[in-house]
Amino acid sequence: MDRISNAGNILAGSVGAMSYPHQLIGCCLLLLLGLPLCRAGATEEQMWAAGRLMRDVCQPKFPKITPDIADGIQKGNLPDDKDAKCYINCVMEMMQTMKKGKFQMESTLKQVELLMPDSYKPSYRKGIGECKDAAAGIKNNCDAAHALLSCFRDKIEIFVFP
């Protein structure tokens, strides 16, 4: 009986040790695992729900990013200021698109397959390929994320951002 209790404590400890963003991504993936097996992508509703979760984590970290500013970013209005750029970086890191200022192409393509409706995928695949070097050489993580999202906005026909 003690072995079972210890195993439960070890499992609980390892889950508790996960950072909140990793727990959130895990929750998003669990949400999407509920999709019917015959469907390859998410519905628009599921995509936006996952995006709201990411936005809800990042927005409080940047108090100058009001809901109106975040809504503007969502529509492609990308302010050229530090807080907006760092908010964008936060969301893109949660989406596993950026990591320490570097574009994560493979991870981004996987997220497109999991989190986007099928009708969005061709445009995103094309835009991702065209923008893969948009942040190359940019040392500041926030500036790199802003440059990459600016490219996505310009190259992807159906631009979406949480």
Buried (B, 14 or more C-beta within 10 A) or exposed (E): EEEEEEEEEEEEEEEEEEEEBEEBBEEBEEBBEEBEEEEEBBBEEBBBBBBEBBBEBBBEEBEEBEEEBBEBBBEBEBBEBBBBBBBBBBBBBBBBBBEEBEBBBEBBBEBBBBBBBEEBBEBBBEBBEBBBEBBEEBEBBBBBBBBBBBBBBEBBEEBBBB
